[in-house]
Amino acid sequence: MILYLHGFRSSPHSTKAMLLAQAMRERGLADQWLCPQLPASPATAMEQAMHLIRQAQQRGLHPERDLTVIGSSLGGYYATCLAEYWKCRAALLNPAVYAARDLATQVGEHLMYHSDAPFLFLPEHVDELAEMAVGKPAHPERYYLLAAKGDEVLDWREMVDWFSGSQMRILEGSDHGLSDFSQWLPEVLDFALGALPSDQARTSLS
């Protein structure tokens, strides 16, 4: 099963989420795809994700073997927290590493990216991000990192440092939203579905 967690102010209608959902349908795996709309509160977002995983467990899911969490930006921070808790795989797309620090500048009212709905990010939400922080991965081999040097929001060097030892692809350009994601989607999905060759180089540069 793949659980996709979108980024700050984003939604299941993001380009990356929709491309992955389409790819899962094409592989006949639509029933193995979950992509919830996450609330502004990080604590509530994590509770929602934990509930979905526990529901899947009741249907026979073994997270260590059967689950990959894919997270983009802030969703990558959530994905890391979940992967450390459940000991499952995680694929991270330009993930936030120091989320409380980076999101502290975003306190206030915003609009969602894919609608005109208001999005209110409160000071206590920054505290929630700090409280859920985990250390560097205990088992980096369970992680895949896709990071863009052209990310205009987050520092790719922090991502590479945090996920040292993980399988990763570092893009020379691109951007925070990974506008060229369709090029890398097959590689991300192969990792998420457990099909990545074990002898693949740990780091690839593009």
C-alpha angles and dihedrals in degrees: 000000000000121000111193119201117194127213136259112312089356131116145197085281093070116122094246093049093048093047091051092046090052091049091051091051091050089053091050091248101114090124089059094058126093124176113164128188104251122217125231093255109086091205091054091044090055092047089053093050092046090051092053091050092048090050089053090048089058087056091053104274116152103202096202090056107023108033133082121175114207115197133183122204106316087007087061089059090051090046091054092051091049094046091053091049098045097031089230133136122277131195112200125201112198089324127199107245101179097033099166091053095045098043094046087084091057099063109133141054121320138164123248114255095234100038142019092255114130119247116201117196112190133199089248089059089063088053090052090054091052093049094053095049117132130193128253113304114288088209109027091179087075090063136080120194126199107187131171123213086207093061104135094193108041133033111251091201091064089052093051092048094048095048097040110156093029126114105265146169117206115200118213093216132357120110143252094280092047094232088186092054094124088069092058099034096096091054093047092048093047089055092045091052093046096250100118111122111252093226096054113128113266094231130033125185124207 
